[in-house]
Amino acid sequence: MNCGFGISDRHHLDEDGVITGPITDELAIRGDHHGWKRLMKANFKLTALLN
């Protein structure tokens, strides 16, 4: 059993630089996790708007 990553000819890079692959692979979950980690590592300043 494998997650589908690293199997040749399953994932392709399109003209916009987006990696595409079969819906059954965990590629989308890996992408979401990568984005979540990037957001969690970011420095940001919280502000509140009071009306």
PyMOL Python script that loads the backbone (N, CA, C, O; Angstrom):
from pymol import cmd

cmd.read_pdbstr("""\
ATOM      1  N   MET A   1       0.841  -1.177   0.000  1.00  0.00           N
ATOM      2  CA  MET A   1       0.000   0.000   0.000  1.00  0.00           C
ATOM      3  C   MET A   1       0.887   1.240   0.000  1.00  0.00           C
ATOM      4  O   MET A   1       1.876   1.296   0.731  1.00  0.00           O
ATOM      5  N   ASN A   2       0.539   2.233  -0.814  1.00  0.00           N
ATOM      6  CA  ASN A   2       1.281   3.489  -0.816  1.00  0.00           C
ATOM      7  C   ASN A   2       0.317   4.654  -0.954  1.00  0.00           C
ATOM      8  O   ASN A   2      -0.866   4.464  -1.234  1.00  0.00           O
ATOM      9  N   CYS A   3       0.822   5.840  -0.760  1.00  0.00           N
ATOM     10  CA  CYS A   3      -0.012   7.042  -0.799  1.00  0.00           C
ATOM     11  C   CYS A   3      -0.116   7.623  -2.206  1.00  0.00           C
ATOM     12  O   CYS A   3      -0.786   8.636  -2.404  1.00  0.00           O
ATOM     13  N   GLY A   4       0.525   7.008  -3.167  1.00  0.00           N
ATOM     14  CA  GLY A   4       0.455   7.492  -4.538  1.00  0.00           C
ATOM     15  C   GLY A   4       1.520   8.510  -4.885  1.00  0.00           C
ATOM     16  O   GLY A   4       1.636   8.898  -6.047  1.00  0.00           O
ATOM     17  N   PHE A   5       2.293   8.950  -3.925  1.00  0.00           N
ATOM     18  CA  PHE A   5       3.311   9.964  -4.185  1.00  0.00           C
ATOM     19  C   PHE A   5       4.597   9.288  -4.637  1.00  0.00           C
ATOM     20  O   PHE A   5       5.014   8.298  -4.036  1.00  0.00           O
ATOM     21  N   GLY A   6       5.219   9.791  -5.663  1.00  0.00           N
ATOM     22  CA  GLY A   6       6.477   9.239  -6.150  1.00  0.00           C
ATOM     23  C   GLY A   6       6.319   8.187  -7.238  1.00  0.00           C
ATOM     24  O   GLY A   6       7.312   7.647  -7.725  1.00  0.00           O
ATOM     25  N   ILE A   7       5.087   7.891  -7.622  1.00  0.00           N
ATOM     26  CA  ILE A   7       4.860   6.943  -8.705  1.00  0.00           C
ATOM     27  C   ILE A   7       4.924   7.729 -10.009  1.00  0.00           C
ATOM     28  O   ILE A   7       4.194   8.703 -10.189  1.00  0.00           O
ATOM     29  N   SER A   8       5.781   7.314 -10.899  1.00  0.00           N
ATOM     30  CA  SER A   8       5.974   8.076 -12.139  1.00  0.00           C
ATOM     31  C   SER A   8       4.686   8.115 -12.958  1.00  0.00           C
ATOM     32  O   SER A   8       3.906   7.163 -12.952  1.00  0.00           O
ATOM     33  N   ASP A   9       4.479   9.201 -13.645  1.00  0.00           N
ATOM     34  CA  ASP A   9       3.341   9.453 -14.536  1.00  0.00           C
ATOM     35  C   ASP A   9       2.002   9.599 -13.822  1.00  0.00           C
ATOM     36  O   ASP A   9       0.967   9.597 -14.488  1.00  0.00           O
ATOM     37  N   ARG A  10       1.976   9.727 -12.494  1.00  0.00           N
ATOM     38  CA  ARG A  10       0.712   9.952 -11.787  1.00  0.00           C
ATOM     39  C   ARG A  10       0.478  11.430 -11.512  1.00  0.00           C
ATOM     40  O   ARG A  10      -0.668  11.878 -11.479  1.00  0.00           O
ATOM     41  N   HIS A  11       1.538  12.187 -11.316  1.00  0.00           N
ATOM     42  CA  HIS A  11       1.419  13.607 -10.998  1.00  0.00           C
ATOM     43  C   HIS A  11       2.085  14.422 -12.091  1.00  0.00           C
ATOM     44  O   HIS A  11       3.154  14.072 -12.592  1.00  0.00           O
ATOM     45  N   HIS A  12       1.431  15.516 -12.450  1.00  0.00           N
ATOM     46  CA  HIS A  12       1.924  16.357 -13.536  1.00  0.00           C
ATOM     47  C   HIS A  12       1.937  17.811 -13.104  1.00  0.00           C
ATOM     48  O   HIS A  12       1.100  18.242 -12.312  1.00  0.00           O
ATOM     49  N   LEU A  13       2.881  18.555 -13.622  1.00  0.00           N
ATOM     50  CA  LEU A  13       2.984  19.989 -13.376  1.00  0.00           C
ATOM     51  C   LEU A  13       2.342  20.697 -14.565  1.00  0.00           C
ATOM     52  O   LEU A  13       2.806  20.550 -15.696  1.00  0.00           O
ATOM     53  N   ASP A  14       1.259  21.477 -14.318  1.00  0.00           N
ATOM     54  CA  ASP A  14       0.599  22.150 -15.433  1.00  0.00           C
ATOM     55  C   ASP A  14       1.289  23.466 -15.774  1.00  0.00           C
ATOM     56  O   ASP A  14       2.302  23.812 -15.166  1.00  0.00           O
ATOM     57  N   GLU A  15       0.746  24.197 -16.739  1.00  0.00           N
ATOM     58  CA  GLU A  15       1.390  25.418 -17.228  1.00  0.00           C
ATOM     59  C   GLU A  15       1.411  26.538 -16.193  1.00  0.00           C
ATOM     60  O   GLU A  15       2.188  27.484 -16.325  1.00  0.00           O
ATOM     61  N   ASP A  16       0.566  26.443 -15.162  1.00  0.00           N
ATOM     62  CA  ASP A  16       0.548  27.446 -14.094  1.00  0.00           C
ATOM     63  C   ASP A  16       1.440  27.067 -12.920  1.00  0.00           C
ATOM     64  O   ASP A  16       1.520  27.806 -11.940  1.00  0.00           O
ATOM     65  N   GLY A  17       2.114  25.915 -13.011  1.00  0.00           N
ATOM     66  CA  GLY A  17       2.990  25.472 -11.939  1.00  0.00           C
ATOM     67  C   GLY A  17       2.280  24.680 -10.857  1.00  0.00           C
ATOM     68  O   GLY A  17       2.842  24.443  -9.787  1.00  0.00           O
ATOM     69  N   VAL A  18       1.040  24.266 -11.131  1.00  0.00           N
ATOM     70  CA  VAL A  18       0.247  23.513 -10.164  1.00  0.00           C
ATOM     71  C   VAL A  18       0.439  22.019 -10.407  1.00  0.00           C
ATOM     72  O   VAL A  18       0.348  21.549 -11.541  1.00  0.00           O
ATOM     73  N   ILE A  19       0.708  21.274  -9.326  1.00  0.00           N
ATOM     74  CA  ILE A  19       0.848  19.827  -9.436  1.00  0.00           C
ATOM     75  C   ILE A  19      -0.539  19.207  -9.413  1.00  0.00           C
ATOM     76  O   ILE A  19      -1.329  19.489  -8.512  1.00  0.00           O
ATOM     77  N   THR A  20      -0.842  18.374 -10.388  1.00  0.00           N
ATOM     78  CA  THR A  20      -2.136  17.701 -10.447  1.00  0.00           C
ATOM     79  C   THR A  20      -1.935  16.198 -10.414  1.00  0.00           C
ATOM     80  O   THR A  20      -0.897  15.690 -10.837  1.00  0.00           O
ATOM     81  N   GLY A  21      -2.929  15.493  -9.911  1.00  0.00           N
ATOM     82  CA  GLY A  21      -2.870  14.041  -9.830  1.00  0.00           C
ATOM     83  C   GLY A  21      -4.242  13.474  -9.559  1.00  0.00           C
ATOM     84  O   GLY A  21      -5.210  14.226  -9.438  1.00  0.00           O
ATOM     85  N   PRO A  22      -4.346  12.156  -9.462  1.00  0.00           N
ATOM     86  CA  PRO A  22      -5.630  11.512  -9.208  1.00  0.00           C
ATOM     87  C   PRO A  22      -6.224  11.939  -7.859  1.00  0.00           C
ATOM     88  O   PRO A  22      -5.496  12.163  -6.892  1.00  0.00           O
ATOM     89  N   ILE A  23      -7.545  12.046  -7.811  1.00  0.00           N
ATOM     90  CA  ILE A  23      -8.241  12.478  -6.603  1.00  0.00           C
ATOM     91  C   ILE A  23      -8.024  11.505  -5.448  1.00  0.00           C
ATOM     92  O   ILE A  23      -8.124  11.895  -4.285  1.00  0.00           O
ATOM     93  N   THR A  24      -7.730  10.259  -5.753  1.00  0.00           N
ATOM     94  CA  THR A  24      -7.570   9.252  -4.711  1.00  0.00           C
ATOM     95  C   THR A  24      -6.214   9.314  -4.017  1.00  0.00           C
ATOM     96  O   THR A  24      -6.032   8.674  -2.981  1.00  0.00           O
ATOM     97  N   ASP A  25      -5.265  10.060  -4.555  1.00  0.00           N
ATOM     98  CA  ASP A  25      -3.961  10.203  -3.914  1.00  0.00           C
ATOM     99  C   ASP A  25      -4.043  11.250  -2.808  1.00  0.00           C
ATOM    100  O   ASP A  25      -4.963  12.067  -2.788  1.00  0.00           O
ATOM    101  N   GLU A  26      -3.095  11.225  -1.904  1.00  0.00           N
ATOM    102  CA  GLU A  26      -3.107  12.184  -0.795  1.00  0.00           C
ATOM    103  C   GLU A  26      -2.389  13.487  -1.134  1.00  0.00           C
ATOM    104  O   GLU A  26      -2.016  14.241  -0.235  1.00  0.00           O
ATOM    105  N   LEU A  27      -2.197  13.752  -2.403  1.00  0.00           N
ATOM    106  CA  LEU A  27      -1.492  14.953  -2.849  1.00  0.00           C
ATOM    107  C   LEU A  27      -2.182  16.232  -2.354  1.00  0.00           C
ATOM    108  O   LEU A  27      -1.510  17.167  -1.919  1.00  0.00           O
ATOM    109  N   ALA A  28      -3.514  16.276  -2.419  1.00  0.00           N
ATOM    110  CA  ALA A  28      -4.244  17.469  -1.972  1.00  0.00           C
ATOM    111  C   ALA A  28      -4.084  17.676  -0.465  1.00  0.00           C
ATOM    112  O   ALA A  28      -3.939  18.808  -0.004  1.00  0.00           O
ATOM    113  N   ILE A  29      -4.111  16.594   0.292  1.00  0.00           N
ATOM    114  CA  ILE A  29      -3.947  16.699   1.742  1.00  0.00           C
ATOM    115  C   ILE A  29      -2.555  17.215   2.078  1.00  0.00           C
ATOM    116  O   ILE A  29      -2.394  18.034   2.983  1.00  0.00           O
ATOM    117  N   ARG A  30      -1.551  16.736   1.351  1.00  0.00           N
ATOM    118  CA  ARG A  30      -0.184  17.234   1.563  1.00  0.00           C
ATOM    119  C   ARG A  30      -0.100  18.724   1.267  1.00  0.00           C
ATOM    120  O   ARG A  30       0.558  19.466   1.996  1.00  0.00           O
ATOM    121  N   GLY A  31      -0.769  19.169   0.195  1.00  0.00           N
ATOM    122  CA  GLY A  31      -0.776  20.589  -0.150  1.00  0.00           C
ATOM    123  C   GLY A  31      -1.456  21.436   0.906  1.00  0.00           C
ATOM    124  O   GLY A  31      -0.971  22.512   1.254  1.00  0.00           O
ATOM    125  N   ASP A  32      -2.590  20.949   1.422  1.00  0.00           N
ATOM    126  CA  ASP A  32      -3.285  21.674   2.483  1.00  0.00           C
ATOM    127  C   ASP A  32      -2.419  21.768   3.735  1.00  0.00           C
ATOM    128  O   ASP A  32      -2.358  22.817   4.377  1.00  0.00           O
ATOM    129  N   HIS A  33      -1.759  20.685   4.076  1.00  0.00           N
ATOM    130  CA  HIS A  33      -0.899  20.683   5.263  1.00  0.00           C
ATOM    131  C   HIS A  33       0.272  21.652   5.087  1.00  0.00           C
ATOM    132  O   HIS A  33       0.648  22.358   6.022  1.00  0.00           O
ATOM    133  N   HIS A  34       0.837  21.678   3.896  1.00  0.00           N
ATOM    134  CA  HIS A  34       1.936  22.610   3.612  1.00  0.00           C
ATOM    135  C   HIS A  34       1.469  24.055   3.779  1.00  0.00           C
ATOM    136  O   HIS A  34       2.172  24.872   4.373  1.00  0.00           O
ATOM    137  N   GLY A  35       0.284  24.370   3.255  1.00  0.00           N
ATOM    138  CA  GLY A  35      -0.259  25.717   3.393  1.00  0.00           C
ATOM    139  C   GLY A  35      -0.565  26.079   4.841  1.00  0.00           C
ATOM    140  O   GLY A  35      -0.320  27.207   5.268  1.00  0.00           O
ATOM    141  N   TRP A  36      -1.101  25.122   5.595  1.00  0.00           N
ATOM    142  CA  TRP A  36      -1.404  25.343   7.010  1.00  0.00           C
ATOM    143  C   TRP A  36      -0.130  25.631   7.787  1.00  0.00           C
ATOM    144  O   TRP A  36      -0.095  26.550   8.606  1.00  0.00           O
ATOM    145  N   LYS A  37       0.927  24.845   7.532  1.00  0.00           N
ATOM    146  CA  LYS A  37       2.196  25.075   8.222  1.00  0.00           C
ATOM    147  C   LYS A  37       2.764  26.450   7.893  1.00  0.00           C
ATOM    148  O   LYS A  37       3.307  27.123   8.769  1.00  0.00           O
ATOM    149  N   ARG A  38       2.644  26.867   6.647  1.00  0.00           N
ATOM    150  CA  ARG A  38       3.135  28.192   6.241  1.00  0.00           C
ATOM    151  C   ARG A  38       2.388  29.280   7.002  1.00  0.00           C
ATOM    152  O   ARG A  38       3.004  30.233   7.480  1.00  0.00           O
ATOM    153  N   LEU A  39       1.069  29.151   7.121  1.00  0.00           N
ATOM    154  CA  LEU A  39       0.286  30.149   7.855  1.00  0.00           C
ATOM    155  C   LEU A  39       0.612  30.146   9.342  1.00  0.00           C
ATOM    156  O   LEU A  39       0.671  31.209   9.959  1.00  0.00           O
ATOM    157  N   MET A  40       0.822  28.992   9.919  1.00  0.00           N
ATOM    158  CA  MET A  40       1.104  28.899  11.349  1.00  0.00           C
ATOM    159  C   MET A  40       2.486  29.451  11.702  1.00  0.00           C
ATOM    160  O   MET A  40       2.708  29.892  12.829  1.00  0.00           O
ATOM    161  N   LYS A  41       3.402  29.428  10.755  1.00  0.00           N
ATOM    162  CA  LYS A  41       4.748  29.951  10.986  1.00  0.00           C
ATOM    163  C   LYS A  41       4.842  31.457  10.738  1.00  0.00           C
ATOM    164  O   LYS A  41       5.818  32.089  11.142  1.00  0.00           O
ATOM    165  N   ALA A  42       3.849  32.029  10.087  1.00  0.00           N
ATOM    166  CA  ALA A  42       3.879  33.441   9.702  1.00  0.00           C
ATOM    167  C   ALA A  42       3.741  34.347  10.925  1.00  0.00           C
ATOM    168  O   ALA A  42       3.019  34.037  11.872  1.00  0.00           O
ATOM    169  N   ASN A  43       4.441  35.454  10.878  1.00  0.00           N
ATOM    170  CA  ASN A  43       4.297  36.478  11.910  1.00  0.00           C
ATOM    171  C   ASN A  43       3.203  37.436  11.463  1.00  0.00           C
ATOM    172  O   ASN A  43       3.208  37.905  10.325  1.00  0.00           O
ATOM    173  N   PHE A  44       2.279  37.723  12.346  1.00  0.00           N
ATOM    174  CA  PHE A  44       1.215  38.645  12.010  1.00  0.00           C
ATOM    175  C   PHE A  44       0.799  39.417  13.251  1.00  0.00           C
ATOM    176  O   PHE A  44       1.089  39.018  14.379  1.00  0.00           O
ATOM    177  N   LYS A  45       0.119  40.519  13.024  1.00  0.00           N
ATOM    178  CA  LYS A  45      -0.322  41.381  14.116  1.00  0.00           C
ATOM    179  C   LYS A  45      -1.844  41.356  14.141  1.00  0.00           C
ATOM    180  O   LYS A  45      -2.489  41.636  13.130  1.00  0.00           O
ATOM    181  N   LEU A  46      -2.417  41.022  15.291  1.00  0.00           N
ATOM    182  CA  LEU A  46      -3.863  41.013  15.445  1.00  0.00           C
ATOM    183  C   LEU A  46      -4.358  42.401  15.781  1.00  0.00           C
ATOM    184  O   LEU A  46      -3.771  43.098  16.609  1.00  0.00           O
ATOM    185  N   THR A  47      -5.421  42.794  15.149  1.00  0.00           N
ATOM    186  CA  THR A  47      -6.075  44.061  15.472  1.00  0.00           C
ATOM    187  C   THR A  47      -7.581  43.817  15.583  1.00  0.00           C
ATOM    188  O   THR A  47      -8.116  42.887  14.980  1.00  0.00           O
ATOM    189  N   ALA A  48      -8.231  44.636  16.334  1.00  0.00           N
ATOM    190  CA  ALA A  48      -9.677  44.525  16.492  1.00  0.00           C
ATOM    191  C   ALA A  48     -10.339  45.812  16.007  1.00  0.00           C
ATOM    192  O   ALA A  48      -9.874  46.915  16.295  1.00  0.00           O
ATOM    193  N   LEU A  49     -11.402  45.651  15.287  1.00  0.00           N
ATOM    194  CA  LEU A  49     -12.188  46.797  14.836  1.00  0.00           C
ATOM    195  C   LEU A  49     -13.453  46.853  15.664  1.00  0.00           C
ATOM    196  O   LEU A  49     -14.265  45.929  15.633  1.00  0.00           O
ATOM    197  N   LEU A  50     -13.622  47.930  16.400  1.00  0.00           N
ATOM    198  CA  LEU A  50     -14.799  48.099  17.239  1.00  0.00           C
ATOM    199  C   LEU A  50     -15.700  49.143  16.630  1.00  0.00           C
ATOM    200  O   LEU A  50     -15.245  50.220  16.243  1.00  0.00           O
ATOM    201  N   ASN A  51     -16.962  48.831  16.544  1.00  0.00           N
ATOM    202  CA  ASN A  51     -17.936  49.785  15.981  1.00  0.00           C
ATOM    203  C   ASN A  51     -18.671  50.483  17.083  1.00  0.00           C
ATOM    204  O   ASN A  51     -19.530  51.322  16.817  1.00  0.00           O
TER     205      ASN A  51
END
""", "prot")
cmd.dss("prot")
cmd.show_as("cartoon", "prot")
cmd.util.cbc("prot")
cmd.orient("prot")
